[in-house]
Amino acid sequence: MEHRITVLMTGFVTHDVKRFIVKKPNTFSFTPGQGVELVIDQEEWREEEGRPFTPTGLVSDKVLEFTIKRYADHKGVTDRLHSLKAGDTLLMSNPFGTISYKGPGVFIGAGAGITPFLAIFRQLAVQRSIAQQALIFSNKTPADVICEKELRFYFGSRGHFICTRESGPGYESGRINRDYLEKRLSDTSQYAYVCGPDKFVEDVTAIVKELGFKAEAVVFEE
């Protein structure tokens, strides 16, 4: 790993998602949407393979932010990450990845798959270009929606929040499938950005291409 970074603070975003603010190496930069690999800098964890996570703050920030969901049933890296406190250290790779902003479009995410988009949204907000975008975001329940207030502020009526298990006022019920996307995606000349679990990405990228999006206009982690 190219960098050792120090945790400055942590805080909950949802019941099982935490925001980590870490010291930013002087030589480090990234393109919004790119990820890095992180390794917990503790003896019993240093031999673990790096796990991919996405910086979610602005490139210009003096610190790095990560927004990380805990998968407690795995008893693995994310579970351990959530126990870290200020002063603990991580090992970090240089940035990589194929998700980046190409132009106006619709962002389609599921669960923690929203995280590569957060840095993009925040940069677009600074540039006052967020009004040209739309969001379709699927979660199990309203309690699982990451950065919901911020996303609703950015997107207003162009933001669609879907719950697959338990819904409520302000949320749609169901799943992001062909029928749903066919109703929502009227402009196939724009970009489609897709991120989420592997099967979700596979299914949604196939659907948007079938609906008329050009292959080169579908952006996802390859």
Number of C-alpha atoms within 10 A of each C-alpha: 12 10 15 17 19 19 19 16 16 19 13 14 17 15 12 16 21 20 18 24 20 22 17 18 16 8 7 13 13 16 18 24 25 23 25 17 18 25 22 24 17 12 7 8 14 14 11 11 12 18 15 16 19 28 26 26 22 21 18 10 9 13 15 23 22 20 25 24 24 19 15 13 7 9 10 12 19 18 17 14 19 21 9 16 15 13 12 17 19 21 18 22 18 16 18 15 16 13 22 18 18 13 13 17 21 23 20 26 26 24 18 20 22 26 26 28 26 23 24 22 25 21 19 19 13 10 9 10 14 17 13 13 19 21 24 19 25 28 24 18 18 20 14 19 24 26 15 16 9 12 19 15 10 20 17 12 10 15 18 19 23 25 23 15 12 15 18 11 6 10 15 15 18 16 18 21 12 16 10 11 17 14 8 12 17 11 12 16 12 18 23 28 25 27 26 22 13 10 9 18 21 14 13 23 22 15 17 22 16 13 16 13 20 15 14 9 18 21 19 20 17 7
